[in-house]
Amino acid sequence: MASLRFPPKADSRLQRLVDRNTEGGLTPDEREQLEPLVELSESLSLVRAEALKLLNRRPA
């Protein structure tokens, strides 16, 4: 669990959508794609942080 990461393809898509959102250029379809990716990314981060805490380690 401590090494859990967002898959590279999904991470790349998330970053592109976040960048477009920052620029204000998201389409409604892209906005629908962005929301669950952000939620999943946040959930993975929380699970990873908890695992690292339990292992008494710091993030790499």
Backbone as CSV, one residue per row, in Angstrom:
resi,resn,N_x,N_y,N_z,CA_x,CA_y,CA_z,C_x,C_y,C_z
1,MET,0.821,-1.203,0.000,0.000,0.000,0.000,0.859,1.258,0.000
2,ALA,1.994,1.216,0.668,2.843,2.400,0.755,3.395,2.820,-0.600
3,SER,3.486,1.887,-1.530,4.015,2.227,-2.859,2.899,2.446,-3.889
4,LEU,1.678,2.491,-3.415,0.524,2.675,-4.284,0.628,4.005,-5.022
5,ARG,0.485,3.943,-6.328,0.573,5.145,-7.168,-0.565,5.153,-8.182
6,PHE,-0.907,6.339,-8.637,-1.875,6.496,-9.707,-1.235,5.945,-10.973
7,PRO,-1.941,5.158,-11.780,-1.343,4.642,-13.019,-0.847,5.789,-13.905
8,PRO,0.304,5.627,-14.556,0.883,6.726,-15.349,-0.063,7.319,-16.392
9,LYS,-0.812,6.487,-17.095,-1.731,6.998,-18.117,-2.824,7.858,-17.477
10,ALA,-3.376,7.389,-16.367,-4.422,8.147,-15.678,-3.843,9.417,-15.059
11,ASP,-2.625,9.335,-14.540,-1.974,10.503,-13.956,-1.734,11.571,-15.022
12,SER,-1.311,11.143,-16.199,-1.088,12.069,-17.302,-2.396,12.745,-17.714
13,ARG,-3.460,11.960,-17.820,-4.774,12.501,-18.182,-5.245,13.493,-17.120
14,LEU,-5.081,13.126,-15.862,-5.470,14.012,-14.770,-4.716,15.333,-14.870
15,GLN,-3.420,15.282,-15.100,-2.622,16.499,-15.175,-3.055,17.391,-16.336
16,ARG,-3.326,16.758,-17.493,-3.793,17.540,-18.644,-5.129,18.231,-18.337
17,LEU,-6.030,17.500,-17.693,-7.338,18.082,-17.354,-7.200,19.189,-16.314
18,VAL,-6.342,18.989,-15.334,-6.121,20.018,-14.311,-5.543,21.270,-14.964
19,ASP,-4.583,21.084,-15.857,-3.990,22.231,-16.554,-5.043,22.982,-17.369
20,ARG,-5.851,22.239,-18.113,-6.906,22.880,-18.918,-7.930,23.579,-18.019
21,ASN,-8.224,22.986,-16.870,-9.162,23.593,-15.935,-8.594,24.911,-15.403
22,THR,-7.307,24.917,-15.091,-6.655,26.128,-14.604,-6.729,27.239,-15.645
23,GLU,-6.604,26.846,-16.907,-6.675,27.815,-18.005,-8.120,28.207,-18.330
24,GLY,-9.090,27.500,-17.734,-10.495,27.787,-17.971,-11.018,27.226,-19.279
25,GLY,-10.371,26.169,-19.796,-10.758,25.654,-21.097,-11.361,24.268,-21.112
26,LEU,-11.934,23.823,-20.005,-12.535,22.488,-19.974,-13.891,22.467,-20.658
27,THR,-14.127,21.416,-21.406,-15.455,21.181,-21.958,-16.303,20.513,-20.875
28,PRO,-17.610,20.483,-21.013,-18.439,19.773,-20.024,-18.038,18.298,-19.888
29,ASP,-17.688,17.648,-21.002,-17.265,16.245,-20.951,-15.963,16.094,-20.167
30,GLU,-15.039,17.008,-20.375,-13.764,16.949,-19.648,-13.977,17.198,-18.157
31,ARG,-14.905,18.079,-17.832,-15.202,18.342,-16.417,-15.748,17.078,-15.747
32,GLU,-16.589,16.335,-16.480,-17.114,15.070,-15.949,-16.000,14.053,-15.746
33,GLN,-14.993,14.073,-16.600,-13.858,13.169,-16.462,-12.959,13.584,-15.293
34,LEU,-12.810,14.884,-15.105,-11.896,15.403,-14.088,-12.341,15.048,-12.670
35,GLU,-13.600,15.235,-12.374,-14.079,15.037,-11.002,-13.743,13.659,-10.427
36,PRO,-14.085,12.557,-11.106,-13.758,11.249,-10.506,-12.255,10.981,-10.454
37,LEU,-11.502,11.522,-11.408,-10.048,11.339,-11.361,-9.447,12.043,-10.148
38,VAL,-9.925,13.238,-9.859,-9.447,13.971,-8.684,-9.812,13.210,-7.415
39,GLU,-11.046,12.735,-7.344,-11.486,11.989,-6.158,-10.651,10.729,-5.962
40,LEU,-10.402,10.000,-7.038,-9.603,8.783,-6.940,-8.166,9.108,-6.538
41,SER,-7.602,10.132,-7.122,-6.244,10.541,-6.787,-6.132,10.907,-5.309
42,GLU,-7.104,11.648,-4.810,-7.103,12.019,-3.394,-7.243,10.796,-2.503
43,SER,-8.109,9.872,-2.885,-8.290,8.642,-2.099,-7.004,7.823,-2.061
44,LEU,-6.350,7.687,-3.205,-5.086,6.943,-3.241,-4.037,7.615,-2.373
45,SER,-3.999,8.926,-2.401,-3.040,9.660,-1.571,-3.297,9.422,-0.092
46,LEU,-4.558,9.403,0.292,-4.888,9.173,1.697,-4.536,7.753,2.135
47,VAL,-4.828,6.775,1.290,-4.494,5.383,1.609,-2.981,5.228,1.721
48,ARG,-2.262,5.819,0.782,-0.799,5.740,0.797,-0.230,6.419,2.047
49,ALA,-0.755,7.586,2.393,-0.281,8.295,3.585,-0.521,7.479,4.854
50,GLU,-1.678,6.863,4.934,-1.979,6.032,6.108,-1.040,4.828,6.174
51,ALA,-0.782,4.202,5.036,0.141,3.060,5.003,1.540,3.486,5.428
52,LEU,1.994,4.624,4.942,3.312,5.115,5.329,3.363,5.428,6.824
53,LYS,2.285,5.981,7.335,2.214,6.276,8.767,2.317,4.990,9.581
54,LEU,1.576,3.981,9.161,1.613,2.702,9.879,2.990,2.043,9.810
55,LEU,3.682,2.268,8.697,5.033,1.719,8.539,6.094,2.638,9.113
56,ASN,5.661,3.774,9.628,6.570,4.763,10.210,7.612,5.226,9.182
57,ARG,7.140,5.496,7.957,8.007,5.953,6.874,7.520,7.282,6.338
58,ARG,8.408,7.941,5.619,8.065,9.202,4.952,7.868,8.929,3.473
59,PRO,7.040,9.772,2.810,6.849,9.584,1.358,8.146,9.734,0.589
60,ALA,8.255,8.994,-0.505,9.458,9.077,-1.344,9.338,10.205,-2.323
